[in-house]
């Protein structure tokens, strides 16, 4: 055993011995890799089936979103129709009340005008009515 390099330029203790050991180690490694590969390739495998649910899931989500959006839109539309109906009913009731008040006011005005008309249309004031009757009685005889 000599320290240094041998005639092939290999450094270390005993170059021939090292080459033989290295070849033996590499041969064993190759044999174990080949054995492992053969075992791995020859064993039965279970193949996992990958289901393509991508488009179905997307279609399901899209349909669900459309149903939710339609429901919300329908609800808002129904609520707006109800509010419009209530507003129209309130306006109609207010109009009916206004017309009833106008009719009552016009009836009161008509009664007042009739009273004024009867008061104005008298030929003689009330205080002088008995005297006017006496005069009418005398002229009729």
Buried (B, 14 or more C-beta within 10 A) or exposed (E): EEEEEBEEEEEEEEBEEBEEEEEEEEEEEEEEEEEEEEEEEEEEEEEEEEEEEEEEEEEEEEEEEEEEEEEEEEEEEEEEEEEEEEEEEEEEEEEEEEEEEEEEEEEEEEEEEEEEEEEEEEEEEEEEEEEEEEEEEEEEE
